[in-house]
Amino acid sequence: MANEIVYTVPSSSCMWIETSLVSSGNWWGFGYSNTAGSEVKGAIRFTGVAVAQGTSVNFAQIGMWFEEREGSQTVKGKIYGIDEDNTAALNSGVWGRATTSATQTTDANGTDVNIYRTTDVTSIVNEIFARGGWSSGNALGFIFRDNGTTTGSGNNYFDETPSGTNSYIAIRVSA
């Protein structure tokens, strides 16, 4: 029997985005911006994750809320866990943080907005929960980087803006 726990991004202060033109909290995304001439990279953080250290997760999935869309090409992303026992607040130093060896790729097609795209992050979550300093109630964070989105056809990225904190993580553990 499995139990599923769902955590949403608790506030816009738990989201971060950066390009060569923008470095800001309160929203996140990933892809490539020709306007900025650089990748769009983002981070999200879930607080109060009530899973004990060493717990083996059967399944973990991130539901990414795509509120806005630029371009129509496939957006290719790579997800990393932030390799910290208790992910600190997101700020301009987020890109220098250690990341998990486990990663997951995600590709998003189409121009749909106001929808969820889900990606399995089980191996990333298990790597973080196996850390010796992880404790129930800690914060869990993820970094989203571009992974080869087409750069020659305008902006191609998805994002969630400050108006929403809809992204979530669902974690299933054995009862």
C-alpha positions as CSV (number, residue, x, y, z in Angstrom):
1,M,0.0,0.0,0.0
2,A,1.4,3.4,-0.9
3,N,0.8,6.8,0.5
4,E,1.0,9.9,-1.6
5,I,1.9,13.3,-0.3
6,V,1.5,16.4,-2.4
7,Y,3.4,19.6,-1.8
8,T,2.9,22.8,-3.7
9,V,5.3,25.7,-4.0
10,P,4.3,27.6,-0.9
11,S,4.9,31.1,-2.1
12,S,6.4,33.0,-5.0
13,S,9.5,33.5,-2.9
14,C,10.2,29.8,-3.5
15,M,10.7,30.3,-7.3
16,W,13.6,31.8,-9.2
17,I,14.4,32.5,-12.8
18,E,17.4,33.8,-14.6
19,T,18.6,34.8,-18.1
20,S,21.2,37.3,-19.2
21,L,18.5,40.0,-18.9
22,V,16.6,38.9,-15.9
23,S,17.5,37.6,-12.4
24,S,14.5,37.5,-10.2
25,G,12.6,35.6,-7.6
26,N,8.8,35.2,-7.8
27,W,8.7,33.1,-11.0
28,W,10.5,30.2,-12.7
29,G,10.8,28.6,-16.1
30,F,13.2,26.9,-18.5
31,G,14.1,27.0,-22.2
32,Y,16.0,29.5,-24.4
33,S,15.5,33.2,-25.0
34,N,16.9,34.7,-28.2
35,T,15.9,38.1,-26.9
36,A,18.2,37.6,-23.9
37,G,20.7,35.6,-26.0
38,S,20.8,32.9,-23.3
39,E,19.1,30.0,-21.7
40,V,16.2,30.5,-19.4
41,K,16.9,28.6,-16.1
42,G,14.7,28.3,-13.1
43,A,14.5,26.8,-9.6
44,I,11.6,25.8,-7.3
45,R,11.6,24.9,-3.6
46,F,9.1,22.8,-1.6
47,T,9.1,23.4,2.2
48,G,8.1,21.2,5.1
49,V,8.6,17.9,3.2
50,A,7.5,15.3,5.9
51,V,9.5,12.3,4.7
52,A,12.1,10.7,7.0
53,Q,15.8,10.4,6.1
54,G,16.5,7.1,4.3
55,T,12.9,6.6,3.2
56,S,12.8,4.9,-0.2
57,V,10.3,6.6,-2.4
58,N,8.3,4.4,-4.8
59,F,7.4,7.4,-7.1
60,A,7.9,11.1,-7.2
61,Q,6.6,13.4,-9.9
62,I,6.9,17.1,-10.4
63,G,3.8,18.8,-11.9
64,M,5.1,21.9,-13.7
65,W,2.5,24.6,-14.2
66,F,3.1,26.3,-17.6
67,E,1.3,29.6,-17.3
68,E,3.1,31.3,-20.2
69,R,4.7,30.1,-23.4
70,E,7.1,31.9,-25.8
71,G,7.6,30.3,-29.2
72,S,6.4,27.1,-30.7
73,Q,9.5,24.9,-30.9
74,T,10.1,22.0,-28.5
75,V,11.5,23.2,-25.2
76,K,14.1,20.8,-23.9
77,G,14.9,20.8,-20.2
78,K,17.0,19.0,-17.7
79,I,16.0,18.8,-14.0
80,Y,18.5,18.5,-11.2
81,G,17.9,18.2,-7.5
82,I,19.6,20.8,-5.2
83,D,21.9,18.5,-3.3
84,E,21.4,20.1,0.1
85,D,20.0,18.5,3.3
86,N,17.5,21.4,3.7
87,T,17.3,23.6,0.6
88,A,18.0,27.2,1.6
89,A,15.9,30.0,0.2
90,L,16.3,30.7,-3.5
91,N,18.3,33.7,-4.5
92,S,20.9,34.9,-7.0
93,G,23.4,32.3,-5.8
94,V,21.2,29.3,-6.7
95,W,23.3,28.3,-9.8
96,G,26.4,27.7,-7.8
97,R,24.8,25.1,-5.5
98,A,25.7,21.5,-5.7
99,T,23.3,19.3,-7.7
100,T,22.4,15.6,-7.5
101,S,24.1,13.1,-9.8
102,A,20.6,11.9,-10.7
103,T,18.9,14.1,-13.3
104,Q,15.8,13.9,-15.5
105,T,15.2,15.3,-19.0
106,T,11.8,16.8,-20.0
107,D,10.6,18.0,-23.4
108,A,7.5,20.1,-23.9
109,N,5.9,20.6,-27.3
110,G,3.1,22.8,-28.4
111,T,1.8,26.1,-27.4
112,D,-0.6,25.1,-24.6
113,V,-0.7,27.4,-21.6
114,N,-2.4,27.0,-18.2
115,I,-1.7,23.3,-18.1
116,Y,0.4,20.9,-16.1
117,R,3.3,18.9,-17.6
118,T,4.6,16.1,-15.3
119,T,8.0,14.5,-15.1
120,D,9.2,11.6,-13.0
121,V,11.9,12.7,-10.5
122,T,12.0,9.5,-8.3
123,S,15.7,9.0,-8.6
124,I,16.5,12.6,-7.8
125,V,14.2,12.6,-4.7
126,N,15.7,9.2,-3.5
127,E,19.2,10.6,-3.8
128,I,18.3,13.6,-1.6
129,F,16.4,11.6,1.0
130,A,19.4,9.3,1.3
131,R,21.6,12.2,2.4
132,G,22.8,11.7,6.0
133,G,21.6,15.2,7.0
134,W,18.1,15.0,5.5
135,S,15.3,15.2,8.1
136,S,11.6,15.1,7.9
137,G,10.2,18.7,7.5
138,N,13.2,19.9,5.5
139,A,12.9,21.8,2.2
140,L,13.5,20.1,-1.2
141,G,14.6,22.1,-4.3
142,F,15.0,21.6,-8.0
143,I,16.9,23.4,-10.7
144,F,15.7,23.5,-14.3
145,R,18.2,24.1,-17.1
146,D,17.9,24.2,-20.9
147,N,19.0,21.0,-22.6
148,G,19.3,21.9,-26.2
149,T,16.3,23.9,-27.1
150,T,16.4,25.4,-30.6
151,T,18.1,28.8,-30.5
152,G,17.6,30.0,-34.1
153,S,13.8,30.5,-34.1
154,G,13.0,33.2,-31.5
155,N,12.2,32.6,-27.9
156,N,11.2,29.1,-26.8
157,Y,10.5,28.7,-23.1
158,F,7.7,28.0,-20.6
159,D,7.3,29.8,-17.3
160,E,5.1,30.3,-14.3
161,T,4.8,33.9,-13.4
162,P,4.4,35.6,-10.0
163,S,0.6,35.3,-10.3
164,G,0.7,31.6,-9.5
165,T,2.3,29.1,-7.3
166,N,0.7,26.1,-8.9
167,S,3.6,23.7,-9.5
168,Y,3.7,20.7,-7.2
169,I,5.6,17.5,-6.2
170,A,3.8,14.3,-5.5
171,I,5.7,11.7,-3.5
172,R,4.6,8.1,-2.9
173,V,6.1,6.0,-0.1
174,S,5.2,2.6,1.2
175,A,2.8,2.5,4.1
